[in-house]
């Protein structure tokens, strides 16, 4: 009897291992939205959706099978699977993707839909909202926020009025020394938002190379987990 019980227990263990081995992993896929390629990661039962707007040129160079060949070091591109691991449907949008169409696409998968932009992606987020996109929430990281941020264009000037803002979270590094996204630009934006935006400040991590690139404080080098936790939980 005891030998039989041991055999049954071992069988259960091996069955458990087998089920883990064959459990489907999250797979990226290439989708077309308004004629533009984007990359989608869709969990079986997503609890919300996020749209990631990378910085820089914004050109992710999506392949045919959900593969990305551009901006691989960008903070949002490199952490896309971490958002999916939190049970979120994830769309990595290209610079050519119409944000209104993208929000509508992801809303059909699962609301609420949060747009998350970083660096120059925050300008594209503002342009999309000004053009009619209506996400449920907005996250702006290392953002071109206000004239005090140092850049020529900024979210405030694009939107014109805080009435256009959805519920908004700003995530900014206290030591961001990029000349377009200086920390001095955050407080004026928060005041301008008339209660629609709040800020989460981060510190630490590593500063390497160009202050405006992904491996500096501007790109939250060494702080990816904190950024994903804050942005992925905001909706």
C-alpha positions in Angstrom: 0.0 0.0 0.0 2.8 2.4 1.0 4.7 1.7 -2.3 1.5 2.4 -4.2 1.0 5.7 -2.5 4.6 6.7 -3.3 4.1 5.8 -6.9 0.9 7.8 -7.1 2.7 10.8 -5.4 5.6 10.6 -7.9 3.1 10.4 -10.8 1.4 13.5 -9.5 4.7 15.4 -9.3 5.7 14.3 -12.8 2.3 15.3 -14.1 2.8 18.7 -12.5 6.2 19.1 -14.2 4.7 18.1 -17.5 1.9 20.6 -17.2 4.4 23.3 -16.5 6.5 22.3 -19.4 3.7 22.5 -21.9 2.0 25.6 -20.4 1.8 28.2 -23.3 4.1 31.2 -22.9 3.0 34.7 -23.8 3.6 35.2 -27.5 4.2 38.5 -29.3 2.3 39.0 -32.5 2.3 41.6 -35.2 -0.9 43.4 -35.7 -1.9 46.2 -38.2 -3.8 49.2 -36.9 -4.8 51.8 -39.4 -2.2 50.6 -41.8 0.6 50.7 -39.2 2.4 47.7 -37.7 2.4 47.3 -33.9 3.3 44.5 -31.6 0.7 42.9 -29.3 1.2 40.7 -26.3 -2.2 39.3 -25.1 -2.6 37.2 -22.0 -5.4 34.7 -22.0 -7.5 36.7 -19.6 -6.1 40.3 -19.5 -7.3 42.5 -16.6 -6.5 45.7 -18.4 -4.6 47.1 -21.4 -1.6 49.3 -21.9 -0.2 51.1 -25.0 3.5 51.7 -24.9 4.8 54.7 -26.8 8.7 54.5 -27.0 10.9 57.6 -27.2 13.5 58.6 -29.7 12.4 58.1 -33.3 9.5 55.9 -32.2 10.2 53.5 -35.0 10.0 50.0 -33.5 10.5 48.2 -36.9 8.1 45.4 -36.2 8.7 42.2 -38.0 6.2 39.6 -39.1 6.0 37.5 -35.9 5.9 40.1 -33.2 9.6 40.7 -33.3 10.9 44.2 -32.8 14.1 45.4 -34.5 14.2 49.1 -33.5 14.7 50.9 -30.2 15.4 47.6 -28.4 17.1 49.4 -25.5 14.3 51.9 -25.0 12.8 51.6 -21.5 9.3 50.7 -22.6 10.4 48.3 -25.4 12.8 46.4 -23.1 10.2 46.0 -20.4 7.2 45.1 -22.6 7.0 41.5 -21.4 7.1 42.6 -17.7 3.8 44.4 -18.3 2.3 41.3 -19.9 3.5 39.3 -16.9 1.3 41.5 -14.7 -1.7 40.3 -16.6 -2.0 43.3 -19.0 -2.6 43.2 -22.7 0.3 45.1 -24.2 0.5 47.0 -27.5 3.9 48.4 -28.4 3.0 51.2 -30.9 5.1 52.5 -33.7 5.6 56.2 -34.4 3.2 55.9 -37.3 0.4 54.3 -35.2 -2.7 56.4 -34.9 -3.3 56.6 -31.1 -7.1 56.9 -31.3 -7.2 53.8 -33.4 -4.8 52.1 -31.0 -6.9 53.0 -28.0 -10.1 51.7 -29.7 -8.3 48.5 -30.7 -7.1 47.8 -27.1 -10.5 48.8 -25.6 -12.0 46.0 -27.6 -9.6 43.6 -25.9 -9.9 44.9 -22.3 -10.6 48.2 -20.6 -9.3 50.2 -18.9 -6.7 51.3 -21.4 -3.7 53.2 -20.1 -1.3 55.0 -22.5 2.3 54.9 -21.3 4.8 57.2 -23.1 8.4 57.9 -22.4 10.6 60.8 -23.5 9.5 61.9 -27.0 6.8 59.3 -26.8 5.1 61.6 -24.3 4.8 64.2 -27.1 3.2 61.6 -29.3 0.8 60.7 -26.5 -0.2 64.4 -26.2 -0.6 64.7 -29.9 -2.8 61.6 -30.0 -5.0 62.9 -27.2 -5.3 66.3 -28.9 -6.3 64.3 -32.0 -9.2 62.5 -30.3 -7.7 59.5 -28.5 -9.5 58.8 -25.2 -7.5 56.5 -23.0 -8.8 55.8 -19.5 -5.4 56.9 -18.0 -2.1 58.3 -19.0 1.5 57.7 -17.7 4.2 60.1 -18.7 7.8 59.0 -17.9 10.9 61.2 -18.4 8.5 63.6 -20.1 8.6 66.8 -22.1 6.1 68.3 -19.7 6.3 72.1 -19.6 8.5 75.0 -20.8 10.6 74.5 -17.7 11.5 71.0 -18.9 13.9 72.6 -21.4 12.5 71.3 -24.7 10.9 73.2 -27.5 7.7 71.3 -27.5 5.9 70.0 -24.4 2.7 68.3 -23.3 1.2 71.5 -21.9 1.6 73.4 -25.2 0.2 70.5 -27.3 -2.9 70.0 -25.2 -3.5 73.7 -24.4 -5.8 73.0 -21.5 -5.7 70.5 -18.6 -9.3 69.6 -19.4 -7.9 67.4 -22.1 -5.9 65.3 -19.6 -7.2 61.9 -18.5 -6.1 60.8 -15.0 -2.4 61.1 -15.3 0.7 59.8 -13.5 4.1 61.4 -14.0 7.2 59.2 -13.3 10.4 61.2 -13.2 14.0 60.6 -12.1 15.3 63.3 -9.7 18.7 63.2 -11.4 17.4 63.3 -15.0 19.9 65.6 -16.7 18.6 65.4 -20.2 18.2 69.0 -21.4 14.7 68.3 -22.7 13.2 66.6 -19.6 14.7 68.4 -16.7 13.1 67.8 -13.3 12.3 71.5 -13.0 9.6 71.0 -15.5 7.5 68.6 -13.4 6.0 70.9 -10.7 4.8 73.5 -13.2 3.0 70.7 -15.1 1.4 69.2 -11.9 0.1 72.7 -11.0 -1.2 73.3 -14.5 -3.0 69.9 -14.5 -5.5 71.3 -11.9 -5.5 68.0 -9.9 -5.6 65.6 -12.9 -1.9 64.6 -12.5 0.3 63.5 -9.7 4.0 62.6 -9.7 6.1 59.6 -8.5 9.8 60.6 -8.1 12.5 57.9 -8.5 16.2 58.0 -7.5 19.2 55.8 -7.8 20.0 53.4 -10.6 22.9 54.0 -13.0 24.0 56.8 -15.3 25.9 55.6 -18.4 26.6 57.5 -21.6 24.3 60.1 -23.1 22.1 61.8 -20.5 19.1 61.7 -23.0 19.5 58.0 -23.8 18.1 54.8 -22.4 21.1 53.9 -20.2 21.0 57.1 -18.2 18.7 58.2 -15.4 16.5 59.5 -18.3 15.9 55.9 -19.2 15.6 54.7 -15.6 18.7 52.4 -16.0 18.6 49.9 -13.1 15.0 50.9 -12.1 12.9 49.0 -14.6 11.0 47.1 -11.9 10.0 50.2 -10.1 8.8 51.9 -13.3 6.8 48.9 -14.4 5.2 48.5 -11.0 4.1 52.1 -10.9 3.0 52.5 -14.5 1.5 49.0 -14.7 -0.6 49.6 -11.6 -2.0 52.9 -12.7 -5.4 52.9 -14.3 
